[in-house]
């Protein structure tokens, strides 16, 4: 992939008369109504650019952005550079530090096999982001990509840059965010050369990447459309954490739910547990091709697929077959519960829940007929599946934490960003 330094557009908290944590936000797709209103209480928060409830939202977003730049609330860096985005957080019982390189990356159609997707996207989300990009001519957030650098050369160069942060703050989830600059021409040259022959996989931000591809195709004459602002993380980085996304099912024909346990016995080994806590502990130590089931109110078991069943039900020689989410979506949901691909994509019947604690709370609400619990997909598996040309089922991965919007932005028309 081709990367290069750029001159970021970023906040001047003094001019905004607000702390940086009150000016930035999580990505638009994880913001609920209550958080949206809280963030909008600051007039310069980037959420007022990302979306709103007013008429002509996209035109208003562009007007606001221009107004903020005119007031000096947002300003361009005086010099091209690369940036380091560090996050310190707790997950899976431990503290982690994830370090990302922020640069502009050359857009590549997927068929070029340089930038690869790992999951499918929904057209309606692309239309929304397209209209925002067209109005604002700005990358307001970063595409999250992963790549493989076995020697961790890029990580070493980023560590050297961790001296004086541009920003540092702790968000409402206790995650510390820090931004640094890399000015050194030597470091920039070394990083650029290392990444030049690497492929990248989109971890988060498929809709925005595909929006930019479409926009570049529609308006090749517009400056800066051939690159996109991205945060790049080495799969060897110890802070690269992927959390499980569980599937809670509702609205299913009750007779199918009643028959599920007995039908699974034909092709799975079932191991029963006494509680949800025991289920989750047992799942972590279970054999490959295992999925946790919770049938309310209090039936819990691990279902481990028999090898002959996998060979029969799943196409052979696919890296996708190593994922238990594939087993669930291709060999259980359609055949046992009547959820074919169309129903799975319909945003009905399945609630996707990130993290175990929330899944347990929801299962105890009485709304769901079946709870299915999955283990974490490893970042290396994401690379393998993407390289094979396959795409994972929707919401197979939850890379934690998210990169926040507004910390660094990029105007397409800035000369250094072309």
C-alpha positions in Angstrom: 0.0 0.0 0.0 1.1 3.5 -0.6 1.1 6.0 2.3 2.3 9.5 2.8 2.4 12.2 5.4 -0.2 15.0 5.3 -1.2 18.2 7.1 -4.1 17.3 9.4 -7.0 19.6 10.3 -7.3 19.6 14.0 -8.9 21.5 16.9 -7.6 24.4 18.8 -9.2 23.9 22.2 -8.4 27.5 23.2 -10.3 29.0 20.3 -13.2 26.6 20.9 -13.1 27.4 24.6 -13.6 23.7 25.4 -11.5 20.7 26.4 -10.5 18.4 23.6 -12.6 15.6 25.0 -15.7 17.8 24.6 -14.9 18.4 20.9 -14.4 14.9 19.6 -16.6 11.8 19.6 -16.7 8.0 19.0 -17.5 7.0 15.4 -21.0 7.9 14.2 -22.2 4.3 14.0 -21.8 3.6 17.8 -23.5 6.7 19.1 -27.0 6.3 20.7 -29.6 9.1 21.0 -28.7 9.9 24.6 -24.9 10.2 23.9 -25.7 12.2 20.7 -27.5 14.9 22.7 -24.8 15.0 25.3 -22.1 15.5 22.7 -24.1 18.2 20.9 -24.2 20.3 24.0 -20.8 21.5 22.9 -21.5 23.6 19.8 -18.1 22.7 18.2 -18.2 19.0 18.9 -17.5 17.1 15.6 -20.9 15.2 16.1 -22.5 18.4 14.7 -20.6 17.6 11.5 -21.1 13.8 11.4 -24.9 14.0 11.6 -27.8 15.9 13.0 -31.6 16.0 13.1 -32.1 19.2 11.1 -33.3 19.5 7.5 -30.5 19.7 4.9 -28.1 18.1 7.4 -25.3 17.7 4.9 -25.3 21.4 3.7 -25.4 22.5 7.4 -22.4 20.2 8.1 -20.4 21.8 5.4 -21.4 25.3 6.6 -20.5 24.6 10.1 -17.1 23.1 9.1 -16.3 26.2 7.0 -17.4 28.5 9.9 -15.2 26.7 12.4 -12.2 26.9 10.2 -12.8 30.6 9.6 -12.9 31.2 13.4 -9.7 29.2 13.9 -11.5 26.5 16.0 -10.1 24.1 13.4 -6.7 24.6 11.8 -4.3 22.8 9.5 -1.0 21.6 10.7 1.8 23.9 9.5 3.9 21.0 8.3 3.3 17.6 6.7 3.9 14.7 9.0 2.7 11.3 10.1 0.8 10.9 13.3 0.8 8.3 16.1 -2.5 7.5 17.8 -2.0 5.7 21.1 -4.9 4.3 23.3 -4.4 2.8 26.8 -7.4 0.7 27.9 -8.5 -2.3 30.0 -9.9 -5.4 28.3 -10.1 -9.1 29.0 -8.8 -8.4 32.6 -5.6 -6.6 31.6 -4.3 -3.2 30.6 -3.3 -2.8 27.0 -1.7 -0.1 24.8 -2.5 0.0 21.1 -0.5 2.2 18.8 -1.6 3.2 15.3 0.1 5.1 12.5 -2.2 7.8 11.0 -1.4 8.7 7.4 -3.2 9.1 4.1 -3.4 5.8 2.2 -3.9 5.6 -1.5 -7.3 4.2 -2.4 -7.2 0.9 -4.2 -10.2 -1.0 -5.6 -10.6 -4.3 -3.9 -9.8 -6.2 -7.1 -6.2 -4.8 -7.0 -5.7 -7.0 -3.9 -3.8 -4.2 -2.0 -6.6 -3.0 0.4 -8.9 -5.8 1.3 -12.3 -6.0 3.0 -13.2 -8.6 5.6 -17.0 -8.2 5.8 -20.0 -7.1 3.7 -21.5 -3.6 3.7 -25.0 -2.1 3.5 -25.7 0.3 0.6 -27.8 2.7 2.6 -24.9 3.5 4.9 -22.6 4.2 1.9 -25.2 6.6 0.5 -25.3 8.6 3.8 -21.5 8.8 4.1 -21.2 9.8 0.4 -23.5 12.8 0.8 -21.5 13.9 3.8 -18.2 13.6 2.0 -19.6 15.4 -1.0 -20.8 18.3 1.1 -17.8 18.7 3.5 -14.9 17.5 1.3 -13.4 16.2 4.5 -12.3 12.9 6.1 -13.7 13.5 9.6 -12.6 10.1 10.9 -10.0 7.4 10.2 -10.4 4.1 8.4 -9.0 1.3 10.7 -6.7 -1.0 8.8 -4.4 -3.8 9.9 -1.3 -5.1 8.2 1.6 -7.5 9.0 5.0 -6.2 9.9 6.8 -9.2 11.5 9.8 -7.1 12.5 7.7 -4.4 14.0 9.8 -1.7 12.3 6.9 0.8 12.1 6.0 0.2 15.7 9.6 1.0 16.7 9.6 4.2 14.8 6.3 5.2 16.4 7.7 4.6 19.9 10.5 7.1 19.2 7.9 9.8 18.4 6.1 9.4 21.8 7.5 12.6 23.4 5.2 15.6 23.5 1.6 14.8 22.7 -0.6 17.0 20.5 -3.6 15.9 22.6 -4.1 13.7 25.6 -7.4 13.0 27.3 -9.4 10.2 29.1 -12.8 9.4 27.7 -16.0 8.4 29.5 -15.0 4.7 29.3 -11.7 5.4 31.0 -9.6 5.0 27.8 -6.6 7.3 27.4 -6.1 8.8 23.9 -2.8 10.5 22.9 -1.8 11.9 19.5 1.9 12.5 18.6 3.6 13.7 15.4 6.4 12.1 13.4 8.4 14.9 11.7 11.6 13.0 11.1 12.2 12.6 7.3 14.3 9.5 8.2 11.5 7.9 10.1 8.9 8.9 7.5 11.1 7.4 4.7 11.6 4.1 6.6 7.9 3.7 7.5 6.9 4.5 3.9 9.3 1.9 2.4 8.3 -0.8 4.9 4.6 -0.4 4.1 5.0 0.0 0.4 5.0 -3.7 -0.3 2.4 -4.6 2.4 -1.3 -5.4 2.0 -3.8 -4.0 4.4 -7.2 -5.3 5.6 -10.0 -3.0 6.6 -10.8 -3.7 10.2 -13.4 -1.0 10.7 -14.7 1.6 8.3 -15.8 -0.5 5.2 -18.6 1.9 4.5 -16.4 5.0 4.5 -13.7 3.3 2.4 -16.3 2.2 -0.2 -17.8 5.7 -0.1 -14.4 7.2 -1.0 -13.9 4.7 -3.8 -17.2 5.6 -5.3 -16.6 9.4 -4.8 -13.1 9.1 -6.5 -14.7 7.3 -9.5 -17.5 9.9 -9.8 -15.2 12.9 -9.3 -11.7 12.1 -10.4 -11.0 15.8 -11.0 -11.6 16.7 -7.4 -8.3 17.2 -5.6 -7.4 14.7 -2.9 -9.9 12.0 -3.8 -7.2 9.3 -4.5 -6.2 9.1 -0.8 -8.0 8.5 2.5 -7.0 9.2 6.1 -6.4 5.9 7.9 -5.1 4.5 11.2 -2.8 1.5 10.5 -2.2 -1.1 13.2 0.3 -4.0 13.0 -1.3 -7.4 13.7 1.8 -8.0 15.9 0.9 -5.0 18.1 0.2 -6.4 21.6 -2.7 -3.9 22.0 -4.6 -5.2 19.0 -7.7 -6.6 20.7 -10.7 -8.2 19.1 -13.7 -8.8 21.3 -16.5 -11.3 20.6 -19.9 -10.2 19.2 -22.6 -12.6 20.4 -25.9 -13.2 18.6 -29.2 -13.1 20.4 -32.2 -14.5 18.5 -35.9 -13.5 18.6 -39.0 -13.8 16.5 -38.2 -17.4 15.5 -40.9 -20.1 15.1 -41.1 -21.6 18.5 -41.3 -25.2 17.3 -37.8 -24.8 15.8 -36.5 -23.4 19.1 -38.0 -26.4 20.9 -36.4 -28.8 18.6 -33.0 -27.1 18.5 -31.3 -29.1 21.3 -32.4 -32.5 20.0 -31.5 -31.6 16.4 -28.0 -30.4 17.4 -27.3 -33.7 19.1 -27.1 -35.4 15.7 -24.1 -33.5 14.6 -22.6 -31.9 17.7 -21.3 -33.0 21.0 -23.2 -31.2 23.7 -21.6 -30.4 27.1 -24.0 -28.9 29.7 -23.3 -26.1 32.2 -25.1 -24.9 35.3 -25.1 -21.1 34.7 -24.2 -18.4 32.2 -20.9 -17.8 34.0 -20.0 -21.5 33.8 -21.0 -21.5 30.1 -18.6 -18.7 29.2 -15.8 -20.1 31.2 -16.2 -23.5 29.5 -16.4 -21.9 26.1 -13.0 -20.4 26.4 -11.5 -23.8 27.0 -13.6 -25.8 24.6 -12.4 -27.6 21.5 -12.3 -25.9 18.1 -15.7 -25.5 16.3 -17.6 -24.9 19.6 -20.4 -22.5 20.2 -22.2 -21.6 23.4 -26.0 -21.8 23.6 -28.4 -20.4 26.2 -32.0 -21.5 26.0 -34.0 -19.4 28.5 -34.6 -19.5 31.2 -31.7 -21.7 32.4 -30.5 -24.3 29.9 -26.8 -23.8 29.0 -24.6 -26.0 26.8 -21.5 -26.0 24.5 -22.1 -27.5 21.1 -18.9 -28.8 19.4 -19.4 -29.8 15.8 -18.3 -33.2 14.7 -15.6 -33.2 12.0 -17.7 -35.2 9.5 -20.5 -32.6 9.8 -18.1 -29.7 9.0 -16.7 -31.5 6.0 -20.2 -32.1 4.7 -21.8 -28.7 5.4 -19.0 -26.2 4.7 -17.1 -25.8 1.4 -13.6 -27.2 1.7 -10.3 -25.5 1.8 -11.5 -22.1 3.0 -9.8 -20.0 5.8 -13.4 -19.0 6.5 -14.1 -22.5 7.9 -11.7 -21.9 10.8 -14.2 -19.3 12.3 -17.0 -20.5 14.5 -19.1 -17.6 13.3 -19.1 -19.2 9.9 -20.3 -22.5 11.4 -23.1 -20.6 13.1 -24.2 -18.6 10.1 -23.9 -21.2 7.4 -24.6 -24.5 9.2 -26.9 -23.8 12.2 -29.0 -20.6 11.7 -30.3 -21.6 8.2 -30.9 -25.3 8.8 -32.0 -25.4 12.4 -33.7 -22.1 13.0 -34.9 -21.1 9.5 -32.7 -18.0 9.2 -31.4 -18.0 5.6 -29.1 -15.3 4.2 -32.0 -12.9 3.4 -33.4 -13.1 7.0 -29.9 -12.8 8.5 -29.4 -9.6 6.5 -32.8 -8.2 7.3 -31.9 -6.6 10.6 -34.6 -8.7 12.2 -34.4 -11.9 14.2 -30.8 -11.3 15.4 -29.4 -8.7 17.8 -25.6 -8.4 17.7 -24.2 -7.7 21.1 -20.6 -6.6 21.7 -19.1 -8.0 24.9 -20.3 -10.6 27.3 -21.7 -8.5 30.2 -24.3 -6.7 28.0 -25.2 -10.0 26.3 -26.0 -11.5 29.8 -28.1 -8.5 30.8 -30.1 -8.7 27.5 -30.6 -12.5 27.8 -32.1 -12.0 31.3 -34.6 -9.4 29.9 -36.9 -12.2 28.6 -36.9 -10.9 25.0 -34.8 -13.6 23.4 -35.5 -17.2 22.5 -31.9 -18.3 22.0 -28.5 -16.9 23.0 -25.5 -17.9 20.9 -22.1 -17.1 22.3 -18.9 -17.0 20.2 -15.2 -16.7 21.0 -13.0 -14.0 19.7 -11.8 -14.0 16.1 -8.0 -13.4 16.0 -6.6 -10.6 13.9 -4.4 -13.1 12.0 -7.6 -15.0 11.0 -9.0 -11.8 9.6 -6.0 -11.3 7.4 -6.2 -14.9 6.2 -9.9 -14.7 5.3 -9.5 -11.4 3.5 -6.5 -12.7 1.5 -8.5 -15.6 0.4 -11.1 -13.3 -1.2 -13.9 -14.4 1.2 -15.9 -12.1 3.5 -16.9 -12.9 7.0 -20.6 -12.7 8.1 -21.7 -9.3 9.2 -20.4 -8.1 12.6 -17.9 -11.0 13.0 -15.3 -8.7 14.6 -15.3 -6.1 17.2 -11.9 -4.4 17.3 -11.7 -2.6 20.6 -11.5 0.3 21.3 -12.8 2.5 18.5 -10.7 5.3 17.0 -12.4 8.6 17.8 -13.6 11.1 15.2 -12.4 14.7 15.1 -9.0 14.2 16.7 -7.5 14.5 13.3 -9.3 15.4 10.1 -8.3 15.9 6.5 -9.6 18.3 3.9 -9.4 16.8 0.4 -8.4 20.2 -1.1 -5.4 20.8 1.1 -2.4 20.7 -1.4 -0.4 18.2 0.6 -3.3 15.8 0.8 -3.7 15.2 -2.9 
